[in-house]
Structures are given as structure tokens and as C-alpha cells.
Amino acid sequence: MHSFFFVYGVSHAQQKSVSRNELYPYEGTYEFENGYRITLGIFDELNQSLVYLNLNTLKLGALIPVAANKFRDMNDSTKIFSFKFKNNKIDRLEIGYNTVKSTGKKVAPHQVKQVSFQSGTNLIKGDLYLPAGEGKHPVVIFAHGSGPSTRGVGFFTTFFLQLGIGVLTFDKQGAGESTWRLGNRKF
């Protein structure tokens, strides 16, 4: 069994701020020639960045926005990720590396809904990701650890989605958009 730990440090000056709502359309799994797949998701521990996992090599990376629909790999500025649209939806991902370009089609589409629920006196907010299509889907639940991090768990979301498994991820009490009340005091 292989395990890996993913940590990157990025100064706030290095990264253009992009909101979660602006990043949602880029999330997903993209299939390239010969079955090569990359899955991307929002990772809150990295200042709400897009992170990717190459499903064939298990290489990880983070993307920094450089222009509209264009990002660069944080660790290799020569690797450019350009997203292409069809019918007002992202349909393809072109990765340019030096002089070589490769285009992948977005596969395993999904839907995301913002959800909320009560936990005692607290309102917990999160995202429910479901594979596209009708029917019931199994769901895995992610709860982030201590500190100020919030619901974005990166490529883990899209990894499960491409397997037909939904994901519920939420901001813990007092983090992100969730409240934390102790008696009559709100934190």
C-alpha cells in the first residue's frame, strides 16, 4: 500500500486570489491519449488553489493562475494548463510543456451543491459533490483537521467522483462559513 503526504508552501504575494466559485468549473478529471488521466480539485490548505494528481504516475502539483482560463504549474513555470470551452462549459484541458502540447477531454462530469446543516446551535456549511446522472450514489465524507483550513480537499474530491462516489466536505465549526457558538456567544 502506498501513502503520500502533500504539502506546499506558497506566499500570498506569489498567488493571484481566485474565489472558490471561480475555480469550481475547472475541477474534474481529464483524459489524454493512451488513457493518461489527471484529476484536479480545489485545495484550501494552499490558499484555495487548484491541485492536480496524475492518476497514472501519482505525481502531484499545484496551479497558479496567470490569465483567464490559464494556469502554470507552481513547481515548473514551463508547464502551462489552458482550459478550453464548448457550449459555455469547460470541455478540454491543454497542457503545454516546453514545445509539446497535449489535450485531454473532461470526463466523469459532476455536479456540486452548496449545503448546510445544523450541529447543535451551529450552522455547518459545505459542498456536496455528486457524479453526473440520476440515481443513488455512495458518498464519502471529508472533515478537515485543526487550524483555519476549510472544506477544499483538492484532488481527493475528483478522484472519488471519477469512481462514481460522491463527496461531502464541509467547514468545521468556527472555520470558513460555519458558525461556532458556545452558549449565547458566537465565535
C-alpha positions as CSV (number, residue, x, y, z in Angstrom):
1,M,0.0,0.0,0.0
2,H,1.4,3.4,-1.0
3,S,0.7,6.5,1.0
4,F,1.8,10.0,0.3
5,F,1.7,13.4,2.0
6,F,1.1,16.6,0.1
7,V,2.5,19.9,1.4
8,Y,3.4,23.0,-0.5
9,G,4.2,26.5,0.8
10,V,3.1,29.5,-1.2
11,S,3.5,33.1,-0.2
12,H,0.4,35.2,-0.6
13,A,2.4,37.5,-2.9
14,Q,3.1,34.6,-5.3
15,Q,-0.5,33.8,-5.9
16,K,-3.3,35.7,-7.5
17,S,-6.5,35.4,-5.5
18,V,-9.3,33.4,-7.2
19,S,-12.5,32.6,-5.4
20,R,-13.9,29.1,-4.8
21,N,-16.8,29.8,-7.1
22,E,-14.5,30.8,-9.9
23,L,-12.5,27.6,-9.5
24,Y,-15.4,25.1,-9.4
25,P,-15.7,24.8,-13.2
26,Y,-12.0,23.7,-13.5
27,E,-12.4,20.8,-11.1
28,G,-12.7,17.4,-12.7
29,T,-10.9,14.5,-14.4
30,Y,-9.3,14.9,-17.8
31,E,-8.4,12.0,-20.1
32,F,-5.5,12.3,-22.5
33,E,-4.1,9.9,-25.1
34,N,-3.4,6.3,-24.1
35,G,-5.7,6.5,-21.1
36,Y,-3.5,9.1,-19.3
37,R,-5.7,10.9,-16.7
38,I,-5.3,14.0,-14.5
39,T,-7.8,15.0,-11.8
40,L,-8.0,18.5,-10.4
41,G,-9.7,19.9,-7.3
42,I,-9.7,23.0,-5.0
43,F,-7.3,22.7,-2.1
44,D,-8.0,25.2,0.8
45,E,-4.8,24.5,2.6
46,L,-3.0,26.0,-0.3
47,N,-4.9,29.3,-0.4
48,Q,-7.8,27.9,-2.4
49,S,-5.6,26.7,-5.3
50,L,-6.3,24.1,-7.9
51,V,-4.1,21.0,-7.3
52,Y,-3.8,18.0,-9.5
53,L,-3.0,14.3,-9.3
54,N,-1.7,12.4,-12.3
55,L,-3.7,9.2,-11.9
56,N,-1.1,7.2,-13.8
57,T,2.1,8.4,-12.2
58,L,0.7,9.7,-8.9
59,K,2.6,12.9,-9.3
60,L,1.1,15.9,-7.6
61,G,1.1,19.6,-8.4
62,A,-0.5,22.9,-7.7
63,L,-1.6,25.5,-10.3
64,I,-1.2,29.3,-10.1
65,P,-3.5,31.5,-12.3
66,V,-1.7,33.5,-14.9
67,A,-4.5,34.6,-17.2
68,A,-8.2,33.9,-17.9
69,N,-8.5,30.1,-18.1
70,K,-4.8,29.6,-17.9
71,F,-2.6,28.4,-15.0
72,R,1.0,27.4,-14.6
73,D,2.5,24.6,-12.5
74,M,3.8,26.1,-9.3
75,N,6.9,24.0,-9.5
76,D,7.6,24.2,-13.2
77,S,6.8,27.5,-14.9
78,T,7.2,26.0,-18.3
79,K,4.2,23.7,-17.8
80,I,1.0,25.7,-18.7
81,F,-2.5,24.4,-18.2
82,S,-5.1,26.0,-20.5
83,F,-8.8,25.2,-20.2
84,K,-10.9,25.2,-23.4
85,F,-14.7,25.7,-23.6
86,K,-17.5,24.2,-25.5
87,N,-21.1,25.5,-25.1
88,N,-20.0,27.7,-22.2
89,K,-18.6,24.7,-20.2
90,I,-15.0,23.6,-19.8
91,D,-14.7,20.6,-22.1
92,R,-10.9,20.2,-22.5
93,L,-7.6,20.8,-20.9
94,E,-4.5,21.6,-22.9
95,I,-1.1,21.1,-21.2
96,G,1.8,22.8,-22.8
97,Y,5.3,21.7,-21.7
98,N,8.2,23.3,-23.4
99,T,7.2,22.9,-27.1
100,V,4.9,19.9,-26.6
101,K,1.1,20.2,-26.2
102,S,-1.3,17.5,-25.1
103,T,-5.1,17.9,-25.0
104,G,-7.4,15.9,-22.7
105,K,-11.1,15.7,-22.7
106,K,-13.1,16.3,-19.4
107,V,-14.6,13.0,-18.3
108,A,-16.6,11.9,-15.4
109,P,-18.7,15.1,-15.1
110,H,-20.2,16.0,-11.8
111,Q,-22.4,18.5,-10.0
112,V,-21.7,20.5,-6.9
113,K,-24.2,21.9,-4.5
114,Q,-23.6,24.1,-1.5
115,V,-25.2,22.6,1.5
116,S,-25.8,23.4,5.2
117,F,-26.9,21.6,8.3
118,Q,-27.3,22.2,12.0
119,S,-25.0,20.7,14.6
120,G,-26.4,21.7,17.9
121,T,-26.5,25.5,17.8
122,N,-24.0,25.7,15.0
123,L,-24.7,26.1,11.2
124,I,-22.3,24.0,9.2
125,K,-21.7,24.8,5.6
126,G,-20.1,22.7,2.9
127,D,-20.2,21.2,-0.6
128,L,-21.9,18.1,-1.8
129,Y,-20.3,16.7,-5.0
130,L,-22.2,14.1,-6.9
131,P,-21.4,12.2,-10.1
132,A,-23.5,13.3,-13.0
133,G,-26.6,11.3,-13.7
134,E,-29.6,10.1,-11.9
135,G,-29.7,7.6,-9.1
136,K,-28.3,7.0,-5.7
137,H,-24.5,7.3,-5.2
138,P,-22.4,6.2,-2.3
139,V,-20.8,9.2,-0.5
140,V,-17.5,9.7,1.4
141,I,-17.4,12.5,4.0
142,F,-14.3,14.6,4.5
143,A,-13.7,16.7,7.6
144,H,-10.6,18.8,7.7
145,G,-8.2,18.9,10.5
146,S,-7.3,21.6,13.0
147,G,-6.4,25.2,12.1
148,P,-8.0,27.6,9.8
149,S,-8.3,25.2,6.8
150,T,-11.7,24.7,5.3
151,R,-13.7,22.3,3.0
152,G,-11.5,22.1,-0.1
153,V,-9.7,18.8,-0.1
154,G,-8.2,19.0,-3.5
155,F,-8.0,16.2,-6.0
156,F,-9.4,13.8,-3.4
157,T,-12.9,15.1,-4.4
158,T,-12.5,14.5,-8.1
159,F,-10.7,11.2,-7.5
160,F,-13.7,9.7,-5.8
161,L,-16.1,11.3,-8.3
162,Q,-14.5,9.6,-11.3
163,L,-15.1,6.3,-9.4
164,G,-18.8,7.1,-9.2
165,I,-18.6,8.1,-5.5
166,G,-20.0,11.4,-4.2
167,V,-18.2,13.6,-1.7
168,L,-19.5,15.7,1.2
169,T,-16.9,18.1,2.5
170,F,-17.6,20.9,5.0
171,D,-16.2,23.7,7.1
172,K,-15.9,22.6,10.7
173,Q,-17.4,24.6,13.5
174,G,-15.8,28.1,13.6
175,A,-14.0,27.7,10.3
176,G,-14.8,29.1,6.9
177,E,-18.5,29.8,6.6
178,S,-19.6,27.6,9.5
179,T,-20.5,29.2,12.9
180,W,-19.3,28.3,16.4
181,R,-21.5,29.2,19.3
182,L,-20.8,28.5,23.0
183,G,-23.9,29.3,24.9
184,N,-25.0,32.7,23.7
185,R,-21.6,33.7,22.4
186,K,-20.8,33.4,18.7
187,F,-17.2,33.0,17.6
